[in-house]
Amino acid sequence: MKRPILAALTALTLFAPLAFASPAQDLFDQAGFYLSFNYNGFSSANAEQLVDKYQIQLDRACAVKLEQCEYSVAETLIGAMLEELGDQHSYYIPAEDASGFAAGPGGGSPSSNQMTMGILPAPFASSGGLAVRVVEVLEGSAAEQAGVQRLDAITAINGQRFPTSDARSFYQAADGGASAVRLTIDRAGKTLELTVKPRLTDLALFDFPFMNVVAGVARIRVTDFTGFNEIAPKLHMLVKKAQGLGVKAIIVDLRDNPGGTATECLAGVSAFVPDVTRIRETRRERFMDVYAAGRVYFKNDMTGKEDTYYTIPSPAKWSGKLSVLVNKNSASCAEYFASDVQAAKRGSVIGERTYGLGNTGTRPFQLVNGGLISVTLLKSLFPNGTPYPERVNPDVFVRDDLGKLINSGQDDLYNRALQELGL
């Protein structure tokens, strides 16, 4: 009779964890599965072994509370496990922070037609009182057509200085009115008078690539790469427009660009770099994103099967002088773009060391407690198999100082790019 009893006790011992499932165990099981099944980053640690290691620690931590063991116990261990993994792109996001993370950076804002001059203003204190720095001028706007340029300082409107008490309302009244306004502008120490009549304008265009041409140099501002089959075609269109204007050089401004859709930076950089191929490798497959002669397509490296994402009907190819501007907030797709320019030796990258999402793809997974686990799913490689750099180290380091730009009108990165271009 001893053998059946021993067998029963053995079975009870083996299945004891199932009898004492807890919130902590449920949370850890979920996070452990997402990590071990999907992780494919550059960490030398083994994800499956880490899950096993921290499961033992969870068993010890919950030995007394058993099924009453709370989420917080697992949260602590999940955080420690991901820290030991050593991949800064794989991490835990608590429930209270998860909603903002899931929303992610946006681009391509809904249409917002307003009566406006088409200027992105920033107030500052000048020697003569309060003024407004023109941080951006929307391409084709009333302001641009009147001759307003980026970095101009508007010191007065209709002959009146900005009141220190309510300068915002003073500016908005002139910007949103139907009447023409006379702007007094300080441009590099010279005073100009320009008349601008506000008109209905889609301010969402500030989120798309737009271009300003000054002194034969085209500056193309790319705020993000969000918008499948939108950003890259517009970028090609702008390059062709610049070519038609006979510009001497193009400066692509990727400062504060958080990234976006992989097709858009691939097809976008191909306006400047010969046909681009990027290998993306997950745990279970290896495939290539390719741009060639206007066609943007996917190719499975194992089966050879191809699927077209889309085609740019009239692609551009700029082979002239080129610089790319980046800062510490340039991330993901923006880093791919800059890396492709560097790898092809097509132009200089000016600015700061970038954010550090330039060689992997990640995905957030929802967890049972409302939190998220961000897991690195894929590696990005050049066609020769070497990985993209995690961060872009600029060819020329220049500190990006927005405060200086607004207060003095000096854009150090842009000015250094002009020097590097010999202009």
VOLUMTI-607508 format. One line per 3 residues: their letters; for each residue x, y, z of C-alpha. Coordinates in pm, whole numbers. Layout:
N
A = X:Y:Z ~ ...
end
This chain:
423
MKR = 0:0:0 ~ 296:228:40 ~ 359:259:-337
PIL = 15:413:-427 ~ 44:660:-140 ~ 399:756:-246
AAL = 283:795:-606 ~ -5:1017:-497 ~ 227:1232:-287
TAL = 469:1259:-580 ~ 190:1365:-814 ~ 68:1622:-562
TLF = 418:1764:-533 ~ 465:1784:-911 ~ 141:1969:-966
APL = 153:2187:-657 ~ 235:2506:-852 ~ -92:2464:-1047
AFA = -288:2447:-725 ~ -133:2767:-594 ~ -149:2990:-905
SPA = -127:3353:-801 ~ -152:3697:-963 ~ 226:3718:-944
QDL = 267:3385:-1122 ~ 13:3476:-1391 ~ 196:3799:-1461
FDQ = 538:3638:-1466 ~ 418:3353:-1691 ~ 290:3604:-1944
AGF = 599:3826:-1941 ~ 830:3523:-1951 ~ 649:3378:-2252
YLS = 664:3702:-2453 ~ 1034:3740:-2376 ~ 1150:3384:-2434
FNY = 937:3326:-2744 ~ 1010:3656:-2920 ~ 1340:3806:-2807
NGF = 1591:3851:-3088 ~ 1820:4134:-2990 ~ 2195:4171:-2955
SSA = 2220:4070:-2587 ~ 2457:3782:-2517 ~ 2226:3659:-2238
NAE = 1991:3368:-2303 ~ 1630:3481:-2259 ~ 1495:3132:-2180
QLV = 1756:3073:-1912 ~ 1681:3410:-1755 ~ 1312:3322:-1733
DKY = 1399:2992:-1559 ~ 1636:3171:-1321 ~ 1381:3430:-1213
QIQ = 1104:3171:-1187 ~ 1303:3011:-906 ~ 1327:3351:-735
LDR = 953:3401:-776 ~ 885:3061:-618 ~ 1089:3164:-315
ACA = 929:3508:-292 ~ 578:3358:-304 ~ 647:3054:-82
VKL = 445:3194:208 ~ 166:3386:33 ~ 117:3120:-236
EQC = -204:3206:-430 ~ -220:3544:-254 ~ 115:3652:-398
EYS = 57:3993:-558 ~ 149:4142:-895 ~ 407:4369:-733
VAE = 627:4071:-646 ~ 645:3966:-1010 ~ 688:4325:-1130
TLI = 1008:4359:-927 ~ 1148:4035:-1066 ~ 1046:4112:-1425
GAM = 1229:4444:-1401 ~ 1540:4274:-1261 ~ 1525:4004:-1530
LEE = 1511:4259:-1810 ~ 1790:4460:-1652 ~ 2008:4150:-1649
LGD = 1918:4087:-2013 ~ 2100:4413:-2081 ~ 1898:4526:-2383
QHS = 1783:4885:-2332 ~ 1499:4833:-2581 ~ 1347:4549:-2377
YYI = 1193:4674:-2053 ~ 886:4673:-1831 ~ 630:4955:-1831
PAE = 404:4974:-1521 ~ 30:5001:-1569 ~ 23:5368:-1469
DAS = 262:5452:-1755 ~ 134:5205:-2013 ~ -145:5417:-2165
GFA = 91:5695:-2271 ~ 345:5445:-2404 ~ 87:5261:-2613
AGP = -20:5585:-2778 ~ 334:5635:-2904 ~ 470:5929:-3101
GGG = 229:6063:-3358 ~ 264:6211:-3702 ~ 44:6308:-3988
SPS = -199:6505:-3774 ~ -560:6535:-3884 ~ -627:6823:-4120
SNQ = -650:7151:-3928 ~ -737:7430:-4168 ~ -687:7771:-4012
MTM = -651:8129:-4121 ~ -279:8183:-4066 ~ 44:8323:-4205
GIL = 202:7974:-4181 ~ 471:8047:-3926 ~ 581:7839:-3626
PAP = 663:8115:-3373 ~ 864:8120:-3051 ~ 869:8430:-2828
FAS = 1193:8563:-2682 ~ 1323:8874:-2509 ~ 1520:9091:-2752
SGG = 1720:9404:-2675 ~ 1427:9616:-2790 ~ 1161:9422:-2598
LAV = 960:9108:-2665 ~ 989:8955:-3014 ~ 898:8635:-3197
RVV = 1149:8402:-3362 ~ 1034:8226:-3679 ~ 1129:7866:-3601
EVL = 970:7725:-3918 ~ 798:7865:-4227 ~ 549:7632:-4391
EGS = 634:7570:-4755 ~ 401:7760:-4988 ~ 246:7957:-4701
AAE = 148:8322:-4713 ~ 452:8407:-4502 ~ 698:8225:-4729
QAG = 550:8384:-5040 ~ 583:8725:-4876 ~ 953:8661:-4817
VQR = 959:8561:-4450 ~ 1248:8325:-4376 ~ 1322:8078:-4102
LDA = 1510:8239:-3809 ~ 1374:8587:-3885 ~ 1282:8784:-3573
ITA = 944:8958:-3587 ~ 988:9268:-3370 ~ 660:9446:-3447
ING = 324:9394:-3617 ~ 158:9685:-3798 ~ 413:9912:-3635
QRF = 329:9802:-3281 ~ 575:9630:-3052 ~ 470:9312:-2873
PTS = 306:9387:-2537 ~ 472:9208:-2249 ~ 134:9152:-2080
DAR = -40:8946:-2350 ~ 197:8894:-2642 ~ 36:8562:-2736
SFY = -308:8712:-2799 ~ -148:9005:-2983 ~ 27:8767:-3223
QAA = -272:8535:-3266 ~ -503:8823:-3354 ~ -277:8924:-3641
DGG = -203:8567:-3747 ~ -566:8453:-3758 ~ -727:8765:-3902
ASA = -845:8825:-4257 ~ -654:9150:-4301 ~ -302:9188:-4431
VRL = -44:9256:-4162 ~ 284:9443:-4181 ~ 570:9261:-4014
TID = 882:9441:-3895 ~ 1160:9185:-3920 ~ 1517:9174:-3796
RAG = 1718:8949:-4025 ~ 2081:8919:-3924 ~ 2089:9280:-3804
KTL = 1898:9424:-4099 ~ 1544:9561:-4062 ~ 1284:9460:-4319
ELT = 915:9543:-4364 ~ 708:9261:-4516 ~ 333:9249:-4573
VKP = 158:8916:-4525 ~ -211:8839:-4573 ~ -313:8530:-4372
RLT = -506:8268:-4561 ~ -670:7932:-4495 ~ -387:7682:-4445
DLA = -364:7318:-4340 ~ -134:7335:-4039 ~ -102:6954:-4039
LFD = 144:7006:-4323 ~ 396:7111:-4058 ~ 408:6738:-3969
FPF = 494:6626:-4322 ~ 823:6674:-4505 ~ 837:7034:-4623
MNV = 1111:7237:-4784 ~ 1244:7590:-4775 ~ 1501:7714:-5025
VAG = 1727:8000:-4917 ~ 2035:8119:-5108 ~ 2030:7814:-5333
VAR = 2021:7561:-5047 ~ 1717:7340:-4989 ~ 1646:7246:-4628
IRV = 1400:6956:-4613 ~ 1241:6915:-4270 ~ 1126:6561:-4189
TDF = 947:6565:-3852 ~ 875:6189:-3852 ~ 842:5888:-4081
TGF = 488:5798:-3972 ~ 246:5752:-4261 ~ 272:5447:-4488
NEI = 312:5549:-4855 ~ 304:5916:-4753 ~ 640:6037:-4623
APK = 875:5881:-4880 ~ 670:5981:-5189 ~ 650:6339:-5058
LHM = 1024:6338:-4992 ~ 1095:6225:-5349 ~ 862:6496:-5477
LVK = 1048:6763:-5278 ~ 1386:6645:-5407 ~ 1262:6664:-5765
KAQ = 1132:7014:-5695 ~ 1472:7112:-5553 ~ 1640:6974:-5864
GLG = 1405:7178:-6080 ~ 1502:7491:-5888 ~ 1870:7419:-5949
VKA = 1973:7415:-5582 ~ 2340:7384:-5491 ~ 2288:7147:-5196
IIV = 2023:6973:-4987 ~ 2018:6959:-4607 ~ 1782:6698:-4458
DLR = 1682:6800:-4105 ~ 1597:6498:-3886 ~ 1627:6669:-3548
DNP = 1369:6545:-3295 ~ 1243:6292:-3552 ~ 1122:5990:-3344
GGT = 1106:5749:-3639 ~ 802:5576:-3784 ~ 726:5324:-4056
ATE = 1019:5120:-4187 ~ 920:5155:-4552 ~ 929:5535:-4532
CLA = 1288:5583:-4417 ~ 1404:5311:-4658 ~ 1230:5457:-4962
GVS = 1295:5812:-4844 ~ 1672:5780:-4813 ~ 1675:5622:-5160
AFV = 1619:5968:-5305 ~ 1981:6031:-5203 ~ 2146:5688:-5181
PDV = 2165:5420:-5452 ~ 1905:5146:-5416 ~ 1882:5039:-5053
TRI = 1833:4692:-4901 ~ 1780:4636:-4530 ~ 1776:4287:-4377
RET = 1545:4229:-4083 ~ 1587:3911:-3882 ~ 1345:3766:-3626
RRE = 1362:3441:-3426 ~ 1187:3251:-3702 ~ 1250:3429:-4030
RFM = 1482:3652:-4224 ~ 1352:3896:-4478 ~ 1458:4202:-4672
DVY = 1300:4540:-4729 ~ 1416:4667:-5067 ~ 1390:4986:-5270
AAG = 1483:4966:-5638 ~ 1385:5198:-5922 ~ 1084:5336:-5740
RVY = 954:5000:-5617 ~ 936:4940:-5242 ~ 902:4571:-5168
FKN = 942:4287:-4921 ~ 1143:3973:-4999 ~ 1153:3659:-4786
DMT = 1520:3564:-4778 ~ 1435:3197:-4715 ~ 1168:3142:-4979
GKE = 1255:3417:-5226 ~ 892:3530:-5233 ~ 839:3901:-5304
DTY = 549:4132:-5220 ~ 530:4495:-5330 ~ 450:4751:-5062
YTI = 401:5033:-5313 ~ 566:5209:-5605 ~ 679:5571:-5631
PSP = 575:5667:-5985 ~ 836:5938:-6044 ~ 1128:5876:-5807
AKW = 1404:6128:-5751 ~ 1776:6068:-5741 ~ 1990:6342:-5588
SGK = 2364:6295:-5642 ~ 2471:6644:-5540 ~ 2593:6789:-5211
LSV = 2410:6652:-4906 ~ 2411:6692:-4527 ~ 2186:6534:-4263
LVN = 2113:6699:-3927 ~ 2047:6486:-3618 ~ 2029:6538:-3242
KNS = 1990:6328:-2929 ~ 1616:6289:-2997 ~ 1656:6152:-3351
ASC = 1553:5787:-3323 ~ 1459:5465:-3500 ~ 1381:5533:-3868
AEY = 1569:5863:-3850 ~ 1875:5669:-3735 ~ 1836:5420:-4022
FAS = 1821:5711:-4266 ~ 2137:5873:-4129 ~ 2319:5537:-4113
DVQ = 2239:5464:-4478 ~ 2378:5803:-4578 ~ 2697:5735:-4381
AAK = 2737:5380:-4510 ~ 2704:5496:-4871 ~ 2940:5790:-4803
RGS = 2684:6018:-4962 ~ 2712:6313:-4728 ~ 2803:6440:-4385
VIG = 2591:6378:-4075 ~ 2603:6681:-3845 ~ 2487:6713:-3485
ERT = 2466:6497:-3174 ~ 2483:6126:-3099 ~ 2135:5993:-3163
YGL = 1881:5833:-2928 ~ 1971:5463:-2975 ~ 1697:5266:-3153
GNT = 1884:5228:-3478 ~ 1941:4854:-3516 ~ 1639:4676:-3370
GTR = 1263:4658:-3390 ~ 1055:4632:-3074 ~ 695:4562:-2981
PFQ = 503:4627:-2658 ~ 293:4335:-2527 ~ -4:4396:-2297
LVN = 15:4219:-1962 ~ -259:4093:-1733 ~ -199:4368:-1474
GGL = -238:4647:-1731 ~ 135:4694:-1772 ~ 343:4632:-2082
ISV = 661:4449:-2166 ~ 861:4591:-2455 ~ 1052:4313:-2632
TLL = 1314:4342:-2905 ~ 1176:4133:-3191 ~ 1423:4181:-3473
KSL = 1772:4284:-3570 ~ 1841:4516:-3862 ~ 2139:4436:-4080
FPN = 2314:4575:-4385 ~ 2317:4347:-4693 ~ 2664:4221:-4598
GTP = 2524:4094:-4265 ~ 2677:4354:-4034 ~ 2429:4515:-3795
YPE = 2318:4874:-3820 ~ 2471:5084:-3541 ~ 2255:5123:-3233
RVN = 2325:5496:-3237 ~ 2448:5726:-3510 ~ 2774:5898:-3427
PDV = 2777:6216:-3638 ~ 3065:6287:-3871 ~ 3084:6632:-3713
FVR = 2966:6681:-3355 ~ 2775:7003:-3289 ~ 2558:7062:-2982
DDL = 2196:7134:-3072 ~ 2082:7432:-2866 ~ 1718:7528:-2923
GKL = 1741:7809:-2669 ~ 2030:7966:-2858 ~ 1846:7927:-3187
INS = 1540:8109:-3052 ~ 1724:8383:-2865 ~ 2001:8461:-3114
GQD = 1870:8323:-3442 ~ 2184:8112:-3481 ~ 2132:7750:-3591
DLY = 2474:7600:-3521 ~ 2401:7265:-3690 ~ 2269:7425:-4007
NRA = 2559:7673:-4021 ~ 2813:7393:-3975 ~ 2645:7194:-4251
LQE = 2691:7491:-4485 ~ 3060:7495:-4395 ~ 3097:7123:-4461
LGL = 2921:7169:-4795 ~ 3164:7448:-4888 ~ 2887:7708:-4905
end
